[in-house]
Amino acid sequence: MMVLAIAILIIAIIIALIFIPKLKKQQDRKAIIVFSFLLLIGTALNMGIALKIHIPSPLDLITFIFTPIRDYIVSFTK
């Protein structure tokens, strides 16, 4: 498991070393920030999966938010 997490980290570093210099040449600061943020999130999530850490589904949050709203709306139809 740890080997897979290290491999993911190495791949993310290689991706950053390939694309960030190209973005610096274009002087696109916003793209560098967005790219780095998304790469960091993707790397963290993939390392969590590799280390078998429970990562909740985004659907759980949506269900948590909209279930009370649905129940409230359904209460009007009764």
Order of alpha helices (4+ residues) and beta strands (2+ residues): alpha-alpha-alpha
